[in-house]
Amino acid sequence: VIGLEDGLELRDYLDAAYAPEERVTRPAVVISDATLSGVGGVELCAQLHLQQTWPAFILLADRTDNDVYDAAERAGADFVFDKPIDVDELRSAVSWLSNND
C-alpha cells in the first residue's frame, strides 16, 4: 500500500511505474478519490486506459454526484464505491481484481 497526497503525486507515481524503465513498482490496483486535487481520479483512470497496460482502478465518489459515476464508467473504472465506503466491499473488490488480472 502506498499513500499519496494528491492527484499530481499519484500521476507522477503512475508515470514512473509505467515508464519503459519502470522506476517504481507497478500497482496491481489503484484506489483513488474520484475528485482529487490537482488531477482528478477519473481523469487519471482515463489517461491510464489509453496505455497498453494499466492497473485495475477503483474510484471513491460522493453518492450524490451522478456525473462522477457516469464519467468513471466512461473512463474505464473497474469499480466505483460511494463514500463513506464499506470496507468489506472494498476488500472484496480488491481481492477479486487481484485474482482476475
N, C-alpha and C positions, 0 to 999 in steps of 0.2 A: 504494500500500500504506500502510495506516495501522495502527500498532501501538497497542494499548490495554492498560491494566494488568489489568483485571478485568471481570467481568460487569456491574457497575454502570456503569463507564465506557463499555462497549460499548452498554448500554441507553440511556444518555444521548446518545451519538452517534447511534444509530439514531432516537431520538425527535426529535432535531434535524433529521436527514436527511428524515424523513417528516412533519415538521410542515408545515402548509399553506404557510408562507412559506419552507420548505426552507432552513434556515440554514447547512447544510453540504452537501457533495457526497454524493449518494446512491450507495452502493456497488453495483456490479453483482453481486459475490459476497462473502459473509461466510464466513470460515473461523474457526471457534471451537472451543475445547475444549468437550467436552460438559458437563464439570463445573467451570465457572469459580467462583471465589469471589464471593460477593455474590449474583449471579443466574446460574444455570447456562445454558450454551449451548442445551440442549434447551428450557428454559423460554422463552428469548428467541426461538428459532425458532418455537415455538408461538404466542407473542404476535404476532410479525410476520405469521404466516399468517392472523391474524384481520383484518388490514388489507386494503384493496382492492388495494394494490400492495406488493410486497416483493422483496428481492433473493434470488438463489439462496443456499442455505445449505449449507455443508459442515461437518460436525461430526467432531471427532477424539476417539476413545474408547479406553479400555483394552479390549483384546480379550477380557478375561475377564469383562467386565460385560455380560451379555446383557440385563439390564433397561434399560441405557442404549440399546442398539441398538433394542429394542422401542419405547422412549419417543421416540427420534429419528425413527423411522418414523412414529409417530402424530403427531408434531409437524410433519411435512412436510419433513424434511431431504432435500435433493437427493442427497447422498452422505454416507456415514459411513465413515471410514477408521480402521483400527487404528493405535494408537501402538506403537512408533515408526512414523512414516509413510514411505511410499515416495514420494519427491519427484517422480519421473516420473509416477506415478499421480495425484498431486495436481495437477501441471501439466496433465495431460490432462483431468482433470475441470474445472478452471478454464477451460481453453480451450473445452471442449465447452459449458459453461454460458454462457460469454461470447458464443458464436456462436449459441446457441439460445434466446435470451431473448424 
